[in-house]
Amino acid sequence: MGYVQEARENHVKKKVEEALRSKMKQKALKECDQYTSKYAQCASGKTISVVWQCRKQAKELNDCLHQYTNDAVLEEMKRKYMLQENEKGSVGV
């Protein structure tokens, strides 16, 4: 499948893309809750030292979040959205 064809198939309106991004972020936070808690616990009561004292927890959290918030995940969400929209459109015909 060519790039142009793939881009057309996954093209969604800006508001839809924003909603999908928001949904993607919510899922990531939910899936990475344990890492968020570890980082928050490490950062509690610290100020500037949090940067070096919680580096490990921050990296774990970022690695986890990146699994759920990247371009491939967003493109897959767009693809599923477009399939649902196409199914809705074909049902009404």
MMTF fields as JSON, N, C-alpha, C and O atoms, coordinates in Angstrom:
{
  "mmtfVersion": "1.0.0",
  "mmtfProducer": "UNKNOWN",
  "numBonds": 371,
  "numAtoms": 372,
  "numGroups": 93,
  "numChains": 1,
  "numModels": 1,
  "chainsPerModel": [1],
  "groupsPerChain": [93],
  "chainIdList": ["A"],
  "bondAtomList": [4, 2, 8, 6, 12, 10, 16, 14, 20, 18, 24, 22, 28, 26, 32, 30, 36, 34, 40, 38, 44, 42, 48, 46, 52, 50, 56, 54, 60, 58, 64, 62, 68, 66, 72, 70, 76, 74, 80, 78, 84, 82, 88, 86, 92, 90, 96, 94, 100, 98, 104, 102, 108, 106, 112, 110, 116, 114, 120, 118, 124, 122, 128, 126, 132, 130, 136, 134, 140, 138, 144, 142, 148, 146, 152, 150, 156, 154, 160, 158, 164, 162, 168, 166, 172, 170, 176, 174, 180, 178, 184, 182, 188, 186, 192, 190, 196, 194, 200, 198, 204, 202, 208, 206, 212, 210, 216, 214, 220, 218, 224, 222, 228, 226, 232, 230, 236, 234, 240, 238, 244, 242, 248, 246, 252, 250, 256, 254, 260, 258, 264, 262, 268, 266, 272, 270, 276, 274, 280, 278, 284, 282, 288, 286, 292, 290, 296, 294, 300, 298, 304, 302, 308, 306, 312, 310, 316, 314, 320, 318, 324, 322, 328, 326, 332, 330, 336, 334, 340, 338, 344, 342, 348, 346, 352, 350, 356, 354, 360, 358, 364, 362, 368, 366],
  "bondOrderList": [1, 1, 1, 1, 1, 1, 1, 1, 1, 1, 1, 1, 1, 1, 1, 1, 1, 1, 1, 1, 1, 1, 1, 1, 1, 1, 1, 1, 1, 1, 1, 1, 1, 1, 1, 1, 1, 1, 1, 1, 1, 1, 1, 1, 1, 1, 1, 1, 1, 1, 1, 1, 1, 1, 1, 1, 1, 1, 1, 1, 1, 1, 1, 1, 1, 1, 1, 1, 1, 1, 1, 1, 1, 1, 1, 1, 1, 1, 1, 1, 1, 1, 1, 1, 1, 1, 1, 1, 1, 1, 1, 1],
  "groupList": [{"groupName": "MET", "atomNameList": ["N", "CA", "C", "O"], "elementList": ["N", "C", "C", "O"], "formalChargeList": [0, 0, 0, 0], "bondAtomList": [1, 0, 2, 1, 3, 2], "bondOrderList": [1, 1, 2], "singleLetterCode": "M", "chemCompType": "L-PEPTIDE LINKING"}, {"groupName": "GLY", "atomNameList": ["N", "CA", "C", "O"], "elementList": ["N", "C", "C", "O"], "formalChargeList": [0, 0, 0, 0], "bondAtomList": [1, 0, 2, 1, 3, 2], "bondOrderList": [1, 1, 2], "singleLetterCode": "G", "chemCompType": "PEPTIDE LINKING"}, {"groupName": "TYR", "atomNameList": ["N", "CA", "C", "O"], "elementList": ["N", "C", "C", "O"], "formalChargeList": [0, 0, 0, 0], "bondAtomList": [1, 0, 2, 1, 3, 2], "bondOrderList": [1, 1, 2], "singleLetterCode": "Y", "chemCompType": "L-PEPTIDE LINKING"}, {"groupName": "VAL", "atomNameList": ["N", "CA", "C", "O"], "elementList": ["N", "C", "C", "O"], "formalChargeList": [0, 0, 0, 0], "bondAtomList": [1, 0, 2, 1, 3, 2], "bondOrderList": [1, 1, 2], "singleLetterCode": "V", "chemCompType": "L-PEPTIDE LINKING"}, {"groupName": "GLN", "atomNameList": ["N", "CA", "C", "O"], "elementList": ["N", "C", "C", "O"], "formalChargeList": [0, 0, 0, 0], "bondAtomList": [1, 0, 2, 1, 3, 2], "bondOrderList": [1, 1, 2], "singleLetterCode": "Q", "chemCompType": "L-PEPTIDE LINKING"}, {"groupName": "GLU", "atomNameList": ["N", "CA", "C", "O"], "elementList": ["N", "C", "C", "O"], "formalChargeList": [0, 0, 0, 0], "bondAtomList": [1, 0, 2, 1, 3, 2], "bondOrderList": [1, 1, 2], "singleLetterCode": "E", "chemCompType": "L-PEPTIDE LINKING"}, {"groupName": "ALA", "atomNameList": ["N", "CA", "C", "O"], "elementList": ["N", "C", "C", "O"], "formalChargeList": [0, 0, 0, 0], "bondAtomList": [1, 0, 2, 1, 3, 2], "bondOrderList": [1, 1, 2], "singleLetterCode": "A", "chemCompType": "L-PEPTIDE LINKING"}, {"groupName": "ARG", "atomNameList": ["N", "CA", "C", "O"], "elementList": ["N", "C", "C", "O"], "formalChargeList": [0, 0, 0, 0], "bondAtomList": [1, 0, 2, 1, 3, 2], "bondOrderList": [1, 1, 2], "singleLetterCode": "R", "chemCompType": "L-PEPTIDE LINKING"}, {"groupName": "ASN", "atomNameList": ["N", "CA", "C", "O"], "elementList": ["N", "C", "C", "O"], "formalChargeList": [0, 0, 0, 0], "bondAtomList": [1, 0, 2, 1, 3, 2], "bondOrderList": [1, 1, 2], "singleLetterCode": "N", "chemCompType": "L-PEPTIDE LINKING"}, {"groupName": "HIS", "atomNameList": ["N", "CA", "C", "O"], "elementList": ["N", "C", "C", "O"], "formalChargeList": [0, 0, 0, 0], "bondAtomList": [1, 0, 2, 1, 3, 2], "bondOrderList": [1, 1, 2], "singleLetterCode": "H", "chemCompType": "L-PEPTIDE LINKING"}, {"groupName": "LYS", "atomNameList": ["N", "CA", "C", "O"], "elementList": ["N", "C", "C", "O"], "formalChargeList": [0, 0, 0, 0], "bondAtomList": [1, 0, 2, 1, 3, 2], "bondOrderList": [1, 1, 2], "singleLetterCode": "K", "chemCompType": "L-PEPTIDE LINKING"}, {"groupName": "LEU", "atomNameList": ["N", "CA", "C", "O"], "elementList": ["N", "C", "C", "O"], "formalChargeList": [0, 0, 0, 0], "bondAtomList": [1, 0, 2, 1, 3, 2], "bondOrderList": [1, 1, 2], "singleLetterCode": "L", "chemCompType": "L-PEPTIDE LINKING"}, {"groupName": "SER", "atomNameList": ["N", "CA", "C", "O"], "elementList": ["N", "C", "C", "O"], "formalChargeList": [0, 0, 0, 0], "bondAtomList": [1, 0, 2, 1, 3, 2], "bondOrderList": [1, 1, 2], "singleLetterCode": "S", "chemCompType": "L-PEPTIDE LINKING"}, {"groupName": "CYS", "atomNameList": ["N", "CA", "C", "O"], "elementList": ["N", "C", "C", "O"], "formalChargeList": [0, 0, 0, 0], "bondAtomList": [1, 0, 2, 1, 3, 2], "bondOrderList": [1, 1, 2], "singleLetterCode": "C", "chemCompType": "L-PEPTIDE LINKING"}, {"groupName": "ASP", "atomNameList": ["N", "CA", "C", "O"], "elementList": ["N", "C", "C", "O"], "formalChargeList": [0, 0, 0, 0], "bondAtomList": [1, 0, 2, 1, 3, 2], "bondOrderList": [1, 1, 2], "singleLetterCode": "D", "chemCompType": "L-PEPTIDE LINKING"}, {"groupName": "THR", "atomNameList": ["N", "CA", "C", "O"], "elementList": ["N", "C", "C", "O"], "formalChargeList": [0, 0, 0, 0], "bondAtomList": [1, 0, 2, 1, 3, 2], "bondOrderList": [1, 1, 2], "singleLetterCode": "T", "chemCompType": "L-PEPTIDE LINKING"}, {"groupName": "ILE", "atomNameList": ["N", "CA", "C", "O"], "elementList": ["N", "C", "C", "O"], "formalChargeList": [0, 0, 0, 0], "bondAtomList": [1, 0, 2, 1, 3, 2], "bondOrderList": [1, 1, 2], "singleLetterCode": "I", "chemCompType": "L-PEPTIDE LINKING"}, {"groupName": "TRP", "atomNameList": ["N", "CA", "C", "O"], "elementList": ["N", "C", "C", "O"], "formalChargeList": [0, 0, 0, 0], "bondAtomList": [1, 0, 2, 1, 3, 2], "bondOrderList": [1, 1, 2], "singleLetterCode": "W", "chemCompType": "L-PEPTIDE LINKING"}],
  "groupTypeList": [0, 1, 2, 3, 4, 5, 6, 7, 5, 8, 9, 3, 10, 10, 10, 3, 5, 5, 6, 11, 7, 12, 10, 0, 10, 4, 10, 6, 11, 10, 5, 13, 14, 4, 2, 15, 12, 10, 2, 6, 4, 13, 6, 12, 1, 10, 15, 16, 12, 3, 3, 17, 4, 13, 7, 10, 4, 6, 10, 5, 11, 8, 14, 13, 11, 9, 4, 2, 15, 8, 14, 6, 3, 11, 5, 5, 0, 10, 7, 10, 2, 0, 11, 4, 5, 8, 5, 10, 1, 12, 3, 1, 3],
  "groupIdList": [1, 2, 3, 4, 5, 6, 7, 8, 9, 10, 11, 12, 13, 14, 15, 16, 17, 18, 19, 20, 21, 22, 23, 24, 25, 26, 27, 28, 29, 30, 31, 32, 33, 34, 35, 36, 37, 38, 39, 40, 41, 42, 43, 44, 45, 46, 47, 48, 49, 50, 51, 52, 53, 54, 55, 56, 57, 58, 59, 60, 61, 62, 63, 64, 65, 66, 67, 68, 69, 70, 71, 72, 73, 74, 75, 76, 77, 78, 79, 80, 81, 82, 83, 84, 85, 86, 87, 88, 89, 90, 91, 92, 93],
  "secStructList": [7, 7, 2, 2, 2, 2, 2, 2, 2, 6, 7, 7, 7, 2, 2, 2, 2, 2, 2, 2, 2, 2, 2, 2, 2, 2, 2, 2, 2, 2, 2, 6, 2, 2, 2, 2, 2, 2, 2, 2, 2, 2, 2, 6, 6, 7, 1, 6, 6, 2, 2, 2, 2, 6, 2, 2, 2, 2, 2, 2, 2, 2, 2, 2, 2, 2, 2, 2, 1, 1, 2, 2, 2, 2, 2, 2, 2, 2, 2, 2, 2, 2, 2, 2, 2, 2, 2, 2, 2, 2, 2, 7, 7],
  "xCoordList": [0.858, 0.0, 0.902, 1.84, 0.604, 1.411, 1.128, 0.092, 2.07, 1.953, 0.733, 0.011, 0.489, -0.632, -1.955, -2.859, -2.067, -3.3, -3.534, -4.655, -2.491, -2.606, -2.984, -3.802, -2.403, -2.727, -4.188, -4.848, -4.699, -6.118, -7.042, -8.054, -6.682, -7.532, -7.586, -8.606, -6.528, -6.477, -6.717, -6.507, -7.151, -7.371, -8.655, -9.723, -8.53, -9.684, -9.658, -8.624, -10.814, -10.896, -10.045, -9.773, -9.638, -8.759, -9.394, -8.71, -10.681, -11.344, -11.374, -11.226, -11.567, -11.57, -10.184, -10.044, -9.147, -7.78, -7.457, -6.804, -7.906, -7.672, -8.357, -7.79, -9.579, -10.31, -9.592, -9.494, -9.094, -8.366, -7.064, -6.692, -6.371, -5.148, -5.462, -4.728, -6.551, -6.954, -7.259, -6.851, -7.972, -8.307, -7.037, -6.92, -6.089, -4.822, -4.061, -3.517, -4.025, -3.317, -3.983, -3.299, -5.316, -6.033, -5.715, -5.486, -5.705, -5.398, -3.97, -3.715, -3.038, -1.636, -1.495, -0.802, -2.139, -2.049, -2.637, -2.111, -3.729, -4.357, -3.434, -3.246, -2.861, -1.992, -0.68, -0.095, -0.225, 1.067, 0.896, 1.806, -0.244, -0.555, 0.476, 0.831, 0.961, 1.939, 3.226, 3.834, 3.65, 4.87, 4.646, 5.544, 3.434, 3.09, 3.161, 3.678, 2.635, 2.656, 4.086, 4.424, 4.92, 6.324, 7.043, 7.784, 6.812, 7.463, 6.957, 7.746, 5.655, 5.076, 5.606, 5.896, 5.728, 6.248, 7.701, 8.098, 8.487, 9.893, 10.002, 10.847, 9.147, 9.236, 8.666, 8.931, 7.9, 7.257, 8.285, 9.218, 8.094, 8.955, 10.267, 11.085, 10.467, 11.71, 11.427, 10.291, 12.458, 12.32, 13.246, 12.95, 14.33, 15.258, 15.921, 16.233, 16.139, 16.819, 16.011, 16.556, 14.749, 13.918, 14.502, 14.348, 15.171, 15.733, 16.711, 16.618, 17.634, 18.614, 18.224, 18.617, 17.461, 17.104, 15.989, 15.866, 15.189, 14.068, 14.233, 13.256, 15.455, 15.727, 15.23, 14.629, 15.48, 15.068, 13.541, 13.029, 12.825, 11.363, 10.811, 9.831, 11.443, 10.997, 11.192, 10.335, 12.311, 12.571, 11.576, 11.062, 11.307, 10.333, 8.966, 8.291, 8.557, 7.271, 7.229, 6.261, 8.272, 8.308, 8.313, 7.651, 9.049, 9.074, 7.686, 7.238, 7.027, 5.676, 4.714, 3.963, 4.737, 3.835, 4.069, 3.122, 5.323, 5.636, 5.052, 4.737, 4.91, 4.299, 2.875, 2.414, 2.177, 0.761, 0.513, -0.611, 1.543, 1.363, 2.445, 3.399, 2.285, 3.211, 2.419, 1.217, 3.09, 2.408, 1.736, 0.655, 2.354, 1.773, 0.436, -0.524, 0.385, -0.857, -1.934, -3.082, -1.567, -2.531, -3.046, -4.245, -2.167, -2.596, -3.548, -4.513, -3.282, -4.174, -5.544, -6.574, -5.554, -6.821, -7.6, -8.82, -6.892, -7.535, -8.128, -9.25, -7.359, -7.817, -9.099, -10.052, -9.115, -10.31, -11.492, -12.623, -11.222, -12.278, -12.86, -14.079, -11.997, -12.463, -13.264, -14.26, -12.846, -13.601, -14.995, -15.979, -15.073, -16.371, -17.253, -18.446, -16.663, -17.418, -17.903, -19.03, -17.058, -17.448, -18.569, -19.472, -18.516, -19.58, -20.897, -21.953, -20.834, -22.048, -22.64, -23.854, -21.768, -22.218, -22.837, -23.812, -22.296, -22.825, -24.12, -24.909, -24.345, -25.579, -26.75, -27.854, -26.51, -27.571, -27.955, -28.969, -27.189, -27.461, -28.461, -28.807],
  "yCoordList": [-1.174, 0.0, 1.233, 1.333, 2.159, 3.368, 4.35, 4.296, 5.242, 6.238, 7.127, 7.401, 7.585, 8.496, 7.798, 8.372, 6.566, 5.817, 5.592, 5.746, 5.23, 5.007, 6.301, 6.284, 7.414, 8.706, 9.049, 9.56, 8.78, 9.062, 8.196, 8.668, 6.93, 6.008, 6.36, 6.12, 6.916, 7.24, 8.715, 9.16, 9.48, 10.906, 11.118, 10.628, 11.844, 12.182, 13.683, 14.337, 14.211, 15.633, 15.943, 15.076, 17.196, 17.629, 17.346, 16.873, 17.626, 17.393, 15.912, 15.535, 15.077, 13.633, 13.183, 12.377, 13.704, 13.334, 13.775, 13.042, 14.962, 15.437, 14.52, 14.204, 14.098, 13.194, 11.844, 11.264, 11.356, 10.088, 10.206, 9.283, 11.35, 11.568, 11.583, 11.01, 12.239, 12.305, 10.906, 10.55, 10.132, 8.76, 7.921, 7.106, 8.135, 7.418, 7.748, 6.854, 9.021, 9.451, 8.897, 8.463, 8.908, 8.365, 6.888, 6.431, 6.143, 4.716, 4.515, 3.636, 5.33, 5.214, 5.458, 4.707, 6.492, 6.781, 5.644, 5.295, 5.081, 3.965, 2.742, 2.102, 2.425, 1.255, 1.422, 0.438, 2.663, 2.932, 3.45, 4.07, 3.204, 3.731, 3.333, 4.144, 2.094, 1.652, 2.464, 2.773, 2.816, 3.612, 5.061, 5.713, 5.551, 6.903, 6.999, 7.969, 5.979, 5.948, 5.882, 6.573, 5.052, 4.94, 6.28, 6.7, 6.952, 8.235, 9.283, 10.054, 9.31, 10.28, 10.041, 10.988, 8.778, 8.445, 8.901, 9.432, 8.691, 9.107, 10.63, 11.17, 11.315, 12.776, 13.506, 14.692, 12.81, 13.434, 14.068, 13.41, 15.349, 16.066, 16.556, 17.15, 16.311, 16.746, 17.954, 18.185, 18.703, 19.813, 19.541, 18.687, 20.24, 20.089, 18.717, 18.197, 18.13, 16.828, 15.708, 14.637, 15.928, 14.908, 14.488, 13.341, 15.419, 15.143, 13.976, 13.074, 13.967, 12.885, 11.762, 10.616, 12.06, 10.999, 10.093, 8.949, 10.593, 9.796, 9.482, 9.203, 9.529, 9.296, 7.921, 7.793, 6.898, 5.53, 5.439, 4.886, 5.985, 5.942, 6.751, 6.352, 7.884, 8.718, 7.983, 8.05, 7.287, 6.54, 5.395, 5.166, 4.681, 3.589, 4.116, 3.514, 5.243, 5.848, 6.274, 5.987, 6.956, 7.403, 6.236, 6.292, 5.188, 4.007, 3.377, 2.995, 3.281, 2.709, 3.589, 3.09, 4.893, 5.807, 5.764, 5.837, 5.646, 5.637, 4.417, 4.484, 3.313, 2.114, 2.389, 1.81, 3.275, 3.535, 4.871, 5.145, 5.704, 7.016, 7.251, 7.994, 6.615, 6.845, 6.905, 6.637, 7.253, 7.44, 6.162, 6.221, 5.02, 3.755, 3.484, 3.039, 3.752, 3.554, 4.508, 4.107, 5.763, 6.75, 6.363, 6.46, 5.931, 5.528, 4.334, 4.266, 3.401, 2.246, 2.697, 2.186, 3.645, 4.169, 4.877, 4.739, 5.632, 6.308, 5.279, 5.436, 4.221, 3.183, 2.536, 2.339, 2.207, 1.601, 2.564, 2.158, 3.841, 4.855, 4.925, 4.959, 4.947, 5.037, 3.795, 3.905, 2.625, 1.406, 1.475, 1.081, 1.983, 2.128, 3.109, 2.868, 4.215, 5.216, 4.654, 4.923, 3.878, 3.266, 2.258, 2.162, 1.501, 0.553, 1.266, 0.818, 2.375, 3.168, 3.681, 3.65, 4.152, 4.693, 3.635, 3.915, 2.428, 1.37, 0.782, 0.215, 0.911, 0.403, 1.282, 0.786, 2.586, 3.525, 3.474, 4.061, 2.801, 2.773, 1.746, 1.587],
  "zCoordList": [0.0, 0.0, 0.0, 0.791, -0.891, -0.992, 0.124, 0.787, 0.31, 1.38, 1.182, 2.141, -0.046, -0.314, -0.055, 0.551, -0.512, -0.288, 1.201, 1.687, 1.917, 3.36, 4.069, 4.989, 3.655, 4.26, 4.034, 4.939, 2.85, 2.562, 3.406, 3.923, 3.538, 4.288, 5.771, 6.417, 6.318, 7.736, 8.022, 9.151, 7.029, 7.243, 8.046, 7.679, 9.129, 9.95, 10.22, 10.083, 10.606, 10.925, 12.154, 12.984, 12.242, 13.336, 14.704, 15.611, 14.861, 16.152, 16.495, 17.657, 15.488, 15.72, 16.144, 17.064, 15.47, 15.831, 17.253, 17.996, 17.636, 19.0, 20.014, 21.06, 19.693, 20.591, 20.693, 21.774, 19.559, 19.578, 20.378, 21.102, 20.243, 21.024, 22.522, 23.328, 22.876, 24.277, 24.816, 25.922, 24.029, 24.412, 24.558, 25.473, 23.642, 23.679, 24.966, 25.614, 25.331, 26.541, 27.791, 28.718, 27.825, 28.979, 29.174, 30.294, 28.059, 28.144, 28.643, 29.466, 28.143, 28.552, 30.046, 30.733, 30.551, 31.985, 32.82, 33.877, 32.329, 33.047, 33.049, 34.083, 31.885, 31.764, 32.543, 32.995, 32.697, 33.349, 34.775, 35.326, 35.358, 36.686, 37.736, 38.591, 37.682, 38.684, 38.589, 39.614, 37.371, 37.194, 37.619, 38.153, 37.372, 37.803, 39.327, 39.88, 39.985, 41.447, 41.988, 42.949, 41.366, 41.808, 41.659, 42.548, 40.516, 40.289, 41.281, 41.827, 41.511, 42.446, 43.858, 44.589, 44.234, 45.556, 45.692, 46.729, 44.639, 44.672, 44.732, 45.446, 43.981, 43.874, 45.089, 45.286, 45.883, 47.035, 47.971, 48.431, 48.24, 49.169, 48.579, 49.281, 47.3, 46.656, 45.766, 45.354, 45.483, 44.533, 43.348, 42.513, 43.275, 42.148, 42.136, 41.065, 43.286, 43.355, 42.702, 42.436, 42.445, 41.809, 40.459, 40.039, 39.785, 38.461, 38.504, 37.671, 39.439, 39.478, 40.434, 40.218, 41.482, 42.428, 41.91, 42.347, 40.992, 40.473, 38.99, 38.295, 38.515, 37.088, 36.638, 35.571, 37.452, 37.088, 36.954, 35.981, 37.937, 37.91, 36.731, 36.101, 36.444, 35.321, 33.999, 33.118, 33.859, 32.628, 32.466, 31.371, 33.547, 33.491, 33.078, 32.243, 33.664, 33.336, 31.872, 31.169, 31.413, 30.021, 29.042, 28.006, 29.361, 28.501, 28.399, 27.318, 29.529, 29.538, 28.737, 27.9, 28.995, 28.283, 26.78, 25.997, 26.381, 24.954, 24.238, 23.049, 24.953, 24.352, 23.892, 22.908, 24.604, 24.339, 23.643, 23.222, 23.517, 22.901, 21.853, 22.084, 20.713, 19.61, 18.311, 18.294, 17.239, 15.956, 15.462, 14.876, 15.689, 15.239, 15.944, 15.315, 17.234, 17.994, 17.485, 17.294, 17.268, 16.776, 15.391, 15.132, 14.51, 13.166, 13.232, 12.471, 14.133, 14.295, 14.814, 14.375, 15.74, 16.255, 15.141, 15.046, 14.304, 13.166, 12.21, 11.728, 11.944, 11.023, 11.537, 10.783, 12.832, 13.425, 13.381, 13.115, 13.643, 13.588, 12.175, 12.004, 11.175, 9.788, 9.4, 8.685, 9.859, 9.579, 10.193, 9.567, 11.434, 12.089, 11.328, 11.148, 10.882, 10.133, 8.802, 8.385, 8.139, 6.864, 7.06, 6.23, 8.164, 8.459, 8.73, 8.286, 9.458, 9.731, 8.425, 8.225, 7.54, 6.257, 5.364, 4.665, 5.369, 4.524, 5.071, 4.315, 6.364, 6.976, 6.554, 6.328, 6.448, 6.107, 4.626, 4.248, 3.784, 2.34, 1.997, 0.827]
}
